Amino acid sequence: MIAKQIILGSALLLGGVVTIFAMTQNNKSAKPDDSVQQPVKETQTVARPVAVPLTADVATEEKVLAQKQREREIYNRQLAKEADALLNEQEQARMLALDKAKQEANPTSSTQISADSASKSELIAVPAVQTRPEAVEAARAAEQKKAAEQKAAQEKQLAEQKAKEAQSTKTADNKAAESKKEQDTKKAKTDQSKSQNKAQNTAKGKHTVVQGDTLIRLSSTYGVPVSALAAANNMSRNDALPLGRTINIPSASEVAKIERSQKQTNAQKPAKTDEKKPASSTNSAYNYSVQVAISPDKAKVDEMVKKYRAAGYQVSTSQTSRGTRVLIGSANSYDEANALKQKLAKDGRVDASGAWVKKLEK
């Protein structure tokens, strides 16, 4: 505006100078004759509106004004862009502030704010956007409610699992109890059956020998002393029991009678020390043994002898044309040797599967 005033003033000043100059020239030419003064006035009248420089300055001023208007519009557009950018930054800051508030309300959240976002949030968003306390409290309450629901669901699932385990344990216990009860019932029936068989056999006083029977086992089964069983059946304590043989089972009165007789016999023995032994034990020309092997391999024979002696048996050997014979024990009767053979067959420490009773000369 000041420049415009200066230009106008300059133009007016220049126009005044031109006018004065023109008037001076007219005055010089009009002094000899006054009649010429009228045209001079006309010249002055015509010269006044001529202001060529003034017209040019106005056009220049309009150009200047148009240029300034364009610059002002450019400046305004720049300001608008900056304002939009500032608004965008404020919006971003507001979103960052909301995220930060959510994280503070839920510390276990996996969402993390980067270092740049955190710095922007602290430098820009905090002064511009502030989270309302009631919103933070509502978010915190929602998270607490969600955590409580999850905990309740986990506790319910754990309780159901424990109930299933308890039910399974109870079922297993019931099955075990039922199985034990069945076993006890079966055992009771078996014991009852054995007792009945025992009572029947005892009442009948007879027993048929089966696989595995010995006098000792029969004594335990029927409650009768071994000596009484042997005496009632005219046997020795070490005699074997052939399969299918009928054994007499003495009654209680018979057992008592046999024991009294044995006591009397034992009481009379010291008085008969000078008497001769029975012919069956002294005059027999043979004895019996159990032959378990015969082999020409001395190492094999020595190993077998060592094994039987380690098991506590009396072992002897004899040479034959086919090799060395291995003999176990020595008995005065076939029954005693056969009983020893059965004992060896049941002894797991030795292998007597091929054993047989061998009659030997004394």
C-alpha positions as CSV (number, residue, x, y, z in Angstrom):
1,M,0.0,0.0,0.0
2,I,2.8,2.4,0.8
3,A,4.5,1.6,-2.5
4,K,1.3,2.4,-4.2
5,Q,1.1,5.8,-2.5
6,I,4.7,6.5,-3.4
7,I,4.1,5.6,-7.1
8,L,1.0,7.9,-7.2
9,G,2.9,10.7,-5.6
10,S,5.7,10.4,-8.1
11,A,3.3,10.3,-11.0
12,L,1.5,13.5,-9.7
13,L,4.8,15.2,-9.2
14,L,6.0,14.3,-12.6
15,G,2.7,15.5,-14.1
16,G,3.0,18.8,-12.3
17,V,6.5,19.3,-13.5
18,V,5.4,18.7,-17.1
19,T,2.5,21.1,-16.8
20,I,4.7,23.8,-15.4
21,F,7.2,23.4,-18.1
22,A,4.5,23.6,-20.8
23,M,3.1,26.8,-19.2
24,T,6.5,28.3,-19.1
25,Q,7.1,27.7,-22.8
26,N,3.7,29.1,-23.6
27,N,4.3,32.3,-21.7
28,K,7.6,32.9,-23.5
29,S,5.9,32.6,-26.9
30,A,2.9,34.9,-26.0
31,K,4.7,38.0,-24.6
32,P,5.0,40.0,-28.0
33,D,1.3,39.6,-28.8
34,D,-1.5,39.2,-26.3
35,S,-3.8,37.8,-28.8
36,V,-2.0,34.6,-28.8
37,Q,-2.7,34.0,-25.0
38,Q,-6.0,32.3,-25.8
39,P,-4.4,29.4,-27.7
40,V,-2.0,29.1,-24.8
41,K,-4.8,28.5,-22.4
42,E,-6.2,25.9,-24.8
43,T,-2.8,24.2,-24.8
44,Q,-2.8,24.2,-21.0
45,T,-6.3,22.7,-21.0
46,V,-5.4,20.0,-23.4
47,A,-2.1,19.2,-21.5
48,R,-3.7,18.6,-18.1
49,P,-5.4,15.2,-18.6
50,V,-2.2,13.7,-20.2
51,A,-0.8,11.4,-17.6
52,V,0.8,8.6,-19.4
53,P,3.1,7.6,-16.6
54,L,0.1,7.4,-14.2
55,T,-1.7,5.0,-16.5
56,A,1.3,2.7,-16.8
57,D,1.8,2.7,-13.0
58,V,-1.8,1.6,-12.4
59,A,-1.3,-1.4,-14.7
60,T,1.9,-2.2,-12.9
61,E,0.1,-1.9,-9.6
62,E,-2.7,-4.2,-10.8
63,K,0.0,-6.7,-11.9
64,V,1.6,-6.4,-8.5
65,L,-1.7,-6.8,-6.8
66,A,-2.5,-9.9,-8.9
67,Q,0.9,-11.4,-8.1
68,K,0.4,-10.8,-4.4
69,Q,-3.1,-12.4,-4.7
70,R,-1.5,-15.5,-6.2
71,E,1.2,-15.6,-3.6
72,R,-1.5,-15.2,-0.9
73,E,-3.5,-18.1,-2.4
74,I,-0.4,-20.2,-2.5
75,Y,0.4,-19.3,1.1
76,N,-3.2,-20.2,2.1
77,R,-3.0,-23.6,0.4
78,Q,0.3,-24.3,2.1
79,L,-1.3,-23.3,5.4
80,A,-4.2,-25.7,4.6
81,K,-1.8,-28.5,3.9
82,E,0.1,-27.9,7.1
83,A,-3.2,-27.8,9.0
84,D,-4.2,-31.1,7.5
85,A,-0.9,-32.7,8.3
86,L,-1.2,-31.4,11.9
87,L,-4.7,-32.8,12.1
88,N,-3.5,-36.2,10.9
89,E,-0.7,-36.2,13.4
90,Q,-3.2,-35.4,16.2
91,E,-5.4,-38.2,15.0
92,Q,-2.5,-40.7,15.0
93,A,-1.5,-39.4,18.5
94,R,-5.1,-39.9,19.7
95,M,-5.1,-43.6,18.4
96,L,-1.7,-44.2,20.0
97,A,-3.0,-42.8,23.3
98,L,-6.0,-45.1,23.2
99,D,-3.8,-48.1,22.6
100,K,-1.6,-47.1,25.4
101,A,-4.6,-46.7,27.7
102,K,-5.8,-50.2,26.7
103,Q,-2.4,-51.6,27.5
104,E,-2.4,-50.0,30.9
105,A,-5.8,-51.4,31.5
106,N,-4.7,-54.9,30.4
107,P,-1.0,-55.4,31.3
108,T,-1.1,-59.0,29.9
109,S,-2.0,-57.9,26.4
110,S,0.5,-59.1,23.8
111,T,0.2,-55.8,21.8
112,Q,3.4,-53.7,22.1
113,I,3.9,-50.1,21.1
114,S,7.1,-49.4,19.2
115,A,9.7,-46.9,20.4
116,D,8.9,-44.3,17.7
117,S,5.2,-44.6,18.4
118,A,5.7,-44.4,22.1
119,S,7.9,-41.2,21.7
120,K,5.2,-39.7,19.4
121,S,2.5,-40.6,21.9
122,E,4.4,-39.0,24.7
123,L,5.4,-35.9,22.8
124,I,2.3,-35.2,20.8
125,A,-0.7,-37.3,21.9
126,V,-0.5,-36.8,25.6
127,P,-1.0,-33.1,25.6
128,A,-3.6,-33.3,22.8
129,V,-5.6,-36.4,23.8
130,Q,-6.4,-37.6,27.3
131,T,-8.2,-40.9,28.0
132,R,-11.2,-40.5,30.3
133,P,-10.8,-42.3,33.6
134,E,-14.2,-43.9,33.3
135,A,-13.1,-45.5,30.0
136,V,-10.0,-46.9,31.5
137,E,-11.9,-48.2,34.5
138,A,-14.5,-49.8,32.2
139,A,-11.7,-51.5,30.2
140,R,-10.1,-52.8,33.4
141,A,-13.4,-54.1,34.7
142,A,-14.0,-55.9,31.4
143,E,-10.6,-57.5,31.5
144,Q,-11.1,-58.6,35.1
145,K,-14.5,-60.1,34.3
146,K,-13.0,-62.0,31.3
147,A,-10.1,-63.3,33.6
148,A,-12.7,-64.4,36.2
149,E,-14.7,-66.2,33.6
150,Q,-11.6,-68.0,32.3
151,K,-10.6,-69.0,35.8
152,A,-14.1,-70.3,36.5
153,A,-14.1,-72.3,33.3
154,Q,-10.7,-73.8,34.2
155,E,-11.9,-74.7,37.7
156,K,-15.0,-76.3,36.3
157,Q,-12.9,-78.3,33.8
158,L,-10.5,-79.4,36.6
159,A,-13.4,-80.4,38.8
160,E,-15.0,-82.5,36.0
161,Q,-11.6,-84.2,35.4
162,K,-11.2,-85.0,39.1
163,A,-14.8,-86.4,39.2
164,K,-14.0,-88.6,36.2
165,E,-10.8,-89.8,37.8
166,A,-12.6,-90.5,41.1
167,Q,-15.3,-92.4,39.2
168,S,-12.6,-94.4,37.3
169,T,-10.8,-95.2,40.5
170,K,-14.1,-96.2,42.2
171,T,-14.9,-98.4,39.2
172,A,-11.5,-100.0,39.3
173,D,-11.8,-100.6,43.1
174,N,-15.3,-102.1,42.6
175,K,-13.9,-104.4,39.9
176,A,-11.0,-105.4,42.1
177,A,-13.3,-106.0,45.0
178,E,-15.6,-108.1,42.8
179,S,-12.6,-110.1,41.4
180,K,-11.3,-110.7,45.0
181,K,-14.8,-111.7,46.1
182,E,-15.0,-114.2,43.2
183,Q,-11.6,-115.5,44.0
184,D,-12.5,-115.9,47.6
185,T,-15.8,-117.6,46.6
186,K,-13.9,-120.0,44.3
187,K,-11.3,-120.7,47.0
188,A,-14.0,-121.3,49.6
189,K,-15.8,-123.7,47.2
190,T,-12.4,-125.5,46.5
191,D,-11.6,-125.7,50.2
192,Q,-15.1,-127.0,50.8
193,S,-14.8,-129.5,48.0
194,K,-11.4,-130.6,49.4
195,S,-12.8,-130.9,52.9
196,Q,-15.7,-133.0,51.6
197,N,-13.4,-135.2,49.6
198,K,-11.1,-135.5,52.6
199,A,-14.1,-136.4,54.8
200,Q,-15.4,-138.9,52.3
201,N,-12.0,-140.5,51.8
202,T,-11.4,-140.5,55.5
203,A,-14.8,-142.0,56.1
204,K,-14.0,-144.6,53.4
205,G,-10.4,-145.0,54.7
206,K,-9.1,-145.4,51.2
207,H,-7.0,-143.2,48.8
208,T,-6.0,-143.9,45.2
209,V,-2.5,-142.7,44.5
210,V,-2.2,-140.0,41.8
211,Q,0.7,-138.2,40.3
212,G,2.8,-136.4,43.0
213,D,1.4,-138.3,46.0
214,T,3.8,-139.2,48.7
215,L,3.3,-140.5,52.3
216,I,4.3,-137.1,53.6
217,R,1.7,-135.4,51.4
218,L,-1.0,-137.9,52.4
219,S,-0.1,-137.4,56.0
220,S,-0.6,-133.6,55.7
221,T,-3.8,-134.1,53.7
222,Y,-5.5,-136.5,56.1
223,G,-3.8,-135.5,59.4
224,V,-2.3,-138.9,59.9
225,P,1.3,-139.5,61.0
226,V,3.6,-140.8,58.3
227,S,4.6,-143.7,60.5
228,A,0.9,-144.7,61.0
229,L,0.3,-144.6,57.2
230,A,3.4,-146.7,56.5
231,A,2.4,-149.2,59.2
232,A,-1.2,-149.4,58.0
233,N,0.0,-150.2,54.5
234,N,3.0,-152.4,55.4
235,M,5.4,-149.9,53.9
236,S,8.6,-148.1,54.8
237,R,8.6,-144.3,55.3
238,N,10.8,-143.9,52.1
239,D,8.8,-146.3,49.9
240,A,7.4,-144.8,46.6
241,L,3.8,-144.8,45.9
242,P,2.9,-146.5,42.6
243,L,0.2,-144.7,40.5
244,G,-3.2,-146.3,41.0
245,R,-2.3,-148.0,44.3
246,T,-5.0,-147.9,47.0
247,I,-3.7,-146.6,50.3
248,N,-5.4,-147.4,53.6
249,I,-6.1,-144.3,55.7
250,P,-6.3,-145.4,59.3
251,S,-8.9,-143.8,61.6
252,A,-8.1,-142.0,64.8
253,S,-8.5,-145.2,66.9
254,E,-6.4,-147.2,64.5
255,V,-3.7,-144.5,64.6
256,A,-3.7,-144.6,68.4
257,K,-3.4,-148.3,68.3
258,I,-0.5,-148.2,65.9
259,E,1.3,-145.6,68.0
260,R,0.9,-147.7,71.1
261,S,2.3,-150.7,69.3
262,Q,5.2,-148.7,68.0
263,K,6.0,-147.4,71.5
264,Q,6.0,-151.0,72.9
265,T,8.3,-152.1,70.1
266,N,10.7,-149.3,70.8
267,A,10.6,-150.0,74.5
268,Q,11.6,-153.6,73.8
269,K,14.5,-152.8,71.4
270,P,17.2,-152.4,74.0
271,A,16.6,-155.9,75.3
272,K,17.1,-157.4,71.8
273,T,20.4,-155.8,70.9
274,D,22.1,-159.1,70.5
275,E,19.5,-160.5,68.1
276,K,20.3,-160.8,64.4
277,K,19.0,-158.2,61.9
278,P,16.2,-159.3,59.6
279,A,17.3,-161.2,56.6
280,S,15.9,-158.7,54.2
281,S,18.4,-156.1,55.4
282,T,21.4,-158.3,56.2
283,N,21.3,-161.3,54.0
284,S,20.3,-159.5,50.7
285,A,22.9,-160.0,48.0
286,Y,21.9,-156.9,46.1
287,N,21.3,-153.2,46.7
288,Y,19.7,-150.5,44.6
289,S,20.8,-147.2,43.2
290,V,19.5,-144.6,40.8
291,Q,21.5,-144.4,37.6
292,V,21.2,-140.9,36.1
293,A,23.7,-141.1,33.2
294,I,26.3,-143.2,31.4
295,S,28.8,-141.5,29.1
296,P,32.4,-142.0,27.7
297,D,33.0,-138.2,28.0
298,K,34.9,-137.8,31.2
299,A,34.5,-134.0,31.3
300,K,30.7,-134.4,31.0
301,V,30.7,-137.1,33.8
302,D,32.8,-134.9,36.1
303,E,30.5,-131.9,35.5
304,M,27.4,-134.0,36.3
305,V,29.0,-135.5,39.5
306,K,29.9,-132.0,40.6
307,K,26.3,-130.8,40.1
308,Y,24.6,-133.6,42.0
309,R,27.1,-133.3,44.9
310,A,26.4,-129.6,45.0
311,A,22.7,-130.4,45.4
312,G,23.5,-132.6,48.4
313,Y,23.2,-136.1,46.9
314,Q,25.5,-139.1,47.4
315,V,27.2,-139.8,44.1
316,S,29.3,-142.7,42.9
317,T,30.7,-143.8,39.6
318,S,31.6,-147.1,38.0
319,Q,33.4,-148.0,34.7
320,T,31.7,-150.1,32.0
321,S,32.4,-151.0,28.4
322,R,30.1,-148.1,27.2
323,G,31.6,-145.5,29.5
324,T,31.4,-144.2,33.0
325,R,28.1,-144.8,35.0
326,V,26.8,-142.1,37.4
327,L,24.9,-143.5,40.4
328,I,22.9,-141.6,43.0
329,G,22.4,-143.0,46.5
330,S,22.2,-146.5,47.7
331,A,19.1,-148.4,49.0
332,N,18.3,-151.8,50.4
333,S,15.0,-152.1,48.4
334,Y,13.6,-151.2,45.1
335,D,10.9,-149.1,46.7
336,E,13.5,-146.9,48.4
337,A,15.5,-146.4,45.2
338,N,12.3,-145.6,43.3
339,A,11.3,-143.0,45.9
340,L,14.8,-141.5,45.4
341,K,14.2,-141.5,41.7
342,Q,10.9,-139.6,42.0
343,K,12.6,-137.1,44.4
344,L,15.3,-136.5,41.7
345,A,12.7,-136.0,39.0
346,K,11.1,-133.2,41.1
347,D,14.4,-131.5,42.0
348,G,14.9,-128.5,39.6
349,R,18.6,-128.2,40.5
350,V,19.4,-131.4,38.6
351,D,18.3,-133.1,35.3
352,A,17.2,-136.7,36.1
353,S,14.7,-137.1,33.2
354,G,16.6,-140.2,32.0
355,A,17.1,-141.8,35.5
356,W,16.2,-145.4,36.3
357,V,16.6,-147.8,39.2
358,K,19.7,-149.9,38.9
359,K,20.0,-153.2,40.7
360,L,23.6,-153.8,41.8
361,E,25.4,-156.7,43.4
362,K,27.0,-156.1,46.8
